[in-house]
Amino acid sequence: MSRSLEIDESRPITEVKFRKTGGSLSVIWPSAYAADLHVTDGSVARIAYTKTGEQVIIPVTTTKRKYSLAELLSEMSDQVDLGPEHGAWEQMRPSGNEV
């Protein structure tokens, strides 16, 4: 059988056991391998086939975009109508260390 994937023999090879979970099978993924893949509980992966028919599991990485304060403020209007009930805050004297 020809292999489309090369196995790194210098790294440990671990066997895992399939277990019946409802109508499906599940595998307990060792935590050291999960850390290498940067996956945690609830992470998503795709199961794909190589050209020789072997199955591979590919983690789907989802990174949340981090916005800078400048980016967030650029989306705001320069003029914000506070309305009469909120405008009273502007007239209040400082009561703590806010100045």
C-alpha positions in Angstrom: 0.0 0.0 0.0 1.5 3.3 -1.0 1.4 6.2 1.4 0.6 9.7 0.5 1.6 10.9 4.0 5.0 10.5 5.5 5.0 9.4 9.1 7.6 11.1 11.3 9.1 8.0 13.0 11.1 10.2 15.4 7.9 11.2 17.2 5.9 8.9 19.3 3.1 6.9 17.7 0.1 6.3 20.0 -2.8 3.9 19.4 -6.2 5.1 20.3 -9.4 3.0 20.9 -12.7 3.7 19.2 -15.7 3.7 21.5 -19.4 3.5 20.7 -21.1 6.8 21.6 -24.8 6.6 20.7 -25.0 5.7 17.0 -21.5 6.9 16.3 -17.9 6.0 17.3 -15.6 8.4 19.2 -11.9 8.5 20.0 -10.4 9.7 23.1 -7.7 12.1 21.9 -4.6 12.2 24.2 -4.2 15.7 25.7 -0.5 16.0 24.6 -1.6 15.5 20.9 -4.5 17.9 21.4 -2.1 20.6 22.7 0.1 20.1 19.7 -2.9 20.7 17.4 -4.1 23.7 19.6 -7.6 22.1 20.0 -9.8 22.0 23.1 -13.2 20.7 24.0 -15.6 21.9 21.4 -13.0 22.5 18.7 -14.0 21.6 15.1 -12.1 19.4 12.7 -12.7 18.1 9.1 -12.2 14.5 8.0 -10.8 14.4 4.5 -9.4 11.7 2.2 -6.0 11.5 0.7 -5.7 10.5 -3.0 -4.8 7.0 -1.9 -8.0 6.8 0.2 -6.5 7.3 3.7 -8.5 9.5 6.1 -6.9 12.5 7.8 -8.3 14.8 10.5 -7.6 18.5 9.9 -8.4 20.9 12.8 -10.3 24.0 11.7 -8.6 27.0 13.3 -10.9 29.8 14.1 -9.2 32.9 15.5 -11.1 35.8 16.8 -10.1 39.1 15.4 -8.6 41.5 17.9 -9.5 45.1 17.3 -7.5 48.0 18.4 -9.1 50.9 20.3 -8.6 53.1 17.3 -10.4 50.7 15.0 -13.4 50.5 17.4 -13.6 54.2 17.9 -13.4 54.8 14.1 -16.7 53.1 13.8 -18.4 55.5 16.2 -20.2 58.7 15.3 -18.5 61.9 16.5 -21.9 63.1 17.7 -23.8 60.9 20.2 -27.2 62.1 21.3 -27.4 61.2 25.0 -30.9 62.4 25.5 -32.1 64.4 28.4 -32.0 61.6 31.0 -28.3 60.8 30.2 -27.3 64.4 29.6 -27.6 65.1 33.3 -24.3 63.1 33.8 -22.4 65.8 32.0 -23.7 68.4 34.5 -22.7 66.5 37.6 -19.7 67.4 39.7 -16.9 64.8 40.2 -17.5 62.6 43.2 -14.4 60.5 43.2 -11.0 60.2 41.5 -12.3 60.5 37.9 -10.5 63.8 37.3 
